[in-house]
Amino acid sequence: MLDYKPSNTLLTDRIILVTGAGDGIGKAAAKSFAAHGATVILLGRTTTKLEAVYDEIEQAGHPQPAIYPMNLEGATPNDYNNLAEVLIKNFGRLDGLLHNAGILGSLTPIEHYNAEQWNKVMQVNLNAPFLLTKACLTAMRQAPNGSIIFTSANVGRKGKAYWGAYASAYFGVEGLMQTLADELETNTNIRVNSIDPGAVHTKMRTDAYPGEDYTALPNPDDIMPIYLYLMGQDSNDVNGQALTVD
Ligand SMILES: NC(=O)c1ccc[n+]([C@@H]2O[C@H](COP(=O)([O-])OP(=O)(O)OC[C@H]3O[C@@H](n4cnc5c(N)ncnc54)[C@H](OP(=O)(O)O)[C@@H]3O)[C@@H](O)[C@H]2O)c1
C-alpha cells in the first residue's frame, strides 16, 4: 500500500476534517490531503500548532484550510453538534473524516491502572470518535462519496500487557468501525475503515519507547500513501476493513 501513487488532484474539491491535526501523523495527513487538492479543517487542542500547519498549507499554495480548536477530552455532544452546524453552514457537506487524535495514557498493569487516566484515554480515543462521527453523519450524507477513517493500533487488534486503556479503547474503535461500516453499507455512499499506522516517529512513539533508536522508524510523511488511498476515490469499494501500514 505504501507504493500507492495518487494523482495530485486526487482530493480536489473535497472537504476533509482531521482531528489531532497539529502534530505527528495528523499534521502530515492534513498537509498531504491539502497537497492533493482538499480543503482541510484542522481540529486540535493547541491553537498555535494548528496555526503553524495552516501557515504551511497556505504558503505552499494549497486550498485555504480552516482551524477548529477543540479539546476532545472535555467536549460535549453539544460541542460536536455546533461543529457539524459550522461545517454545513460553511461547506454544505463533509467528504472525509480522519479520526487521528489520541493519547497514550500510561503503560501500567490493569491491576494498577489509574481510573481517572483510564477515563481520559477512553474519552479522547474512543468516545470522541463516536460523538464526532455521530454529529458529522448528516454532513457526510451530502457528499457524493464519503470516507471515514478511524485510527487504531496493533494493541487494539491483539491485546498486549501494560497497554491498558489505550489498547482497550482501540478494540472499541475497531468495533465502532465495523458496526458503522455495516450500517452504512446500504443506502449511503459513505465507507468506513481503520488504519493501524504501525511504529512511526512522533512524540507519542517517543513517549512510549523513550530509549528507542528512532532513526530506523518511518516518519509520518512516509505512511501517507495509505491515508490518501483510503481518503480518495480509489478506495470507493473498500468498507469495514482494518488496514495496517506494513
Ligand atoms: N506514532 C505511532 O507509532 C502510532 C502507532 C499506532 C497508532 N498511533 C495512533 O496514531 C494517532 C496519531 O498519533 P501520533 O503518533 O501522531 O501522536 P502525537 O504526535 O502525540 O499527536 C497526537 C495529536 O492528537 C492531538 N490530541 C491529543 N489529545 C487531544 C485532545 N484532547 N483534543 C484534541 N486533540 C488532541 C494532539 O494535540 P497536541 O498537538 O495539542 O498535543 C496531537 O496533535 C493516535 O491516535 C495514535 O494512537 C500512533
The ligand as an SDF file (V2000), in Angstrom:
LIG
                    3D

 48 52  0  0  0  0  0  0  0  0999 V2000
    3.1290    7.0080   16.3430 N   0  0  0  0  0  0  0  0  0  0  0  0
    2.8930    5.7190   16.3850 C   0  0  0  0  0  0  0  0  0  0  0  0
    3.8310    4.9140   16.3650 O   0  0  0  0  0  0  0  0  0  0  0  0
    1.4660    5.2020   16.4410 C   0  0  0  0  0  0  0  0  0  0  0  0
    1.2640    3.8050   16.3890 C   0  0  0  0  0  0  0  0  0  0  0  0
   -0.0420    3.3170   16.4200 C   0  0  0  0  0  0  0  0  0  0  0  0
   -1.1230    4.2070   16.4900 C   0  0  0  0  0  0  0  0  0  0  0  0
   -0.8900    5.5530   16.5600 N   0  0  0  0  0  0  0  0  0  0  0  0
   -2.0490    6.4430   16.6390 C   0  0  0  0  0  0  0  0  0  0  0  0
   -1.9390    7.4300   15.6250 O   0  0  0  0  0  0  0  0  0  0  0  0
   -2.5850    8.6350   16.0580 C   0  0  0  0  0  0  0  0  0  0  0  0
   -1.6330    9.7930   15.9240 C   0  0  0  0  0  0  0  0  0  0  0  0
   -0.5260    9.5330   16.7610 O   0  0  0  0  0  0  0  0  0  0  0  0
    0.8170   10.3740   16.7280 P   0  0  0  0  0  0  0  0  0  0  0  0
    1.9030    9.3960   16.9280 O   0  0  0  0  0  0  0  0  0  0  0  0
    0.8420   11.2950   15.5890 O   0  0  0  0  0  0  0  0  0  0  0  0
    0.6690   11.1740   18.1100 O   0  0  0  0  0  0  0  0  0  0  0  0
    1.0870   12.6590   18.5310 P   0  0  0  0  0  0  0  0  0  0  0  0
    2.2870   13.1000   17.7890 O   0  0  0  0  0  0  0  0  0  0  0  0
    1.1060   12.6140   20.0130 O   0  0  0  0  0  0  0  0  0  0  0  0
   -0.1480   13.5180   18.0210 O   0  0  0  0  0  0  0  0  0  0  0  0
   -1.4170   13.3480   18.5720 C   0  0  0  0  0  0  0  0  0  0  0  0
   -2.2800   14.5130   18.1730 C   0  0  0  0  0  0  0  0  0  0  0  0
   -3.5450   14.3660   18.8530 O   0  0  0  0  0  0  0  0  0  0  0  0
   -3.8600   15.5890   19.4810 C   0  0  0  0  0  0  0  0  0  0  0  0
   -4.6700   15.4130   20.6820 N   0  0  0  0  0  0  0  0  0  0  0  0
   -4.3630   14.6900   21.7780 C   0  0  0  0  0  0  0  0  0  0  0  0
   -5.3010   14.8430   22.7150 N   0  0  0  0  0  0  0  0  0  0  0  0
   -6.2230   15.6810   22.1970 C   0  0  0  0  0  0  0  0  0  0  0  0
   -7.4250   16.2250   22.6910 C   0  0  0  0  0  0  0  0  0  0  0  0
   -7.8440   16.0040   23.9390 N   0  0  0  0  0  0  0  0  0  0  0  0
   -8.1420   17.0550   21.9000 N   0  0  0  0  0  0  0  0  0  0  0  0
   -7.7000   17.3490   20.6520 C   0  0  0  0  0  0  0  0  0  0  0  0
   -6.5710   16.8580   20.1220 N   0  0  0  0  0  0  0  0  0  0  0  0
   -5.8420   16.0380   20.8980 C   0  0  0  0  0  0  0  0  0  0  0  0
   -2.5160   16.1880   19.8520 C   0  0  0  0  0  0  0  0  0  0  0  0
   -2.6560   17.5620   20.1120 O   0  0  0  0  0  0  0  0  0  0  0  0
   -1.4180   18.4370   20.6680 P   0  0  0  0  0  0  0  0  0  0  0  0
   -0.5430   18.6340   19.4910 O   0  0  0  0  0  0  0  0  0  0  0  0
   -2.0560   19.6660   21.1290 O   0  0  0  0  0  0  0  0  0  0  0  0
   -0.7770   17.6130   21.7370 O   0  0  0  0  0  0  0  0  0  0  0  0
   -1.6910   15.8460   18.6260 C   0  0  0  0  0  0  0  0  0  0  0  0
   -1.8530   16.8190   17.6100 O   0  0  0  0  0  0  0  0  0  0  0  0
   -3.0140    8.3910   17.5050 C   0  0  0  0  0  0  0  0  0  0  0  0
   -4.3700    8.0330   17.5080 O   0  0  0  0  0  0  0  0  0  0  0  0
   -2.1460    7.2100   17.9330 C   0  0  0  0  0  0  0  0  0  0  0  0
   -2.7500    6.4660   18.9600 O   0  0  0  0  0  0  0  0  0  0  0  0
    0.3820    6.0710   16.5230 C   0  0  0  0  0  0  0  0  0  0  0  0
  1  2  1  0
  2  3  2  0
  2  4  1  0
  4  5  1  0
  4 48  2  0
  5  6  2  0
  6  7  1  0
  7  8  2  0
  8  9  1  0
  8 48  1  0
  9 10  1  0
  9 46  1  0
 10 11  1  0
 11 12  1  0
 11 44  1  0
 12 13  1  0
 13 14  1  0
 14 15  2  0
 14 16  1  0
 14 17  1  0
 17 18  1  0
 18 19  2  0
 18 20  1  0
 18 21  1  0
 21 22  1  0
 22 23  1  0
 23 24  1  0
 23 42  1  0
 24 25  1  0
 25 26  1  0
 25 36  1  0
 26 27  1  0
 26 35  1  0
 27 28  2  0
 28 29  1  0
 29 30  1  0
 29 35  2  0
 30 31  1  0
 30 32  2  0
 32 33  1  0
 33 34  2  0
 34 35  1  0
 36 37  1  0
 36 42  1  0
 37 38  1  0
 38 39  2  0
 38 40  1  0
 38 41  1  0
 42 43  1  0
 44 45  1  0
 44 46  1  0
 46 47  1  0
M  CHG  2   8   1  16  -1
M  END
$$$$
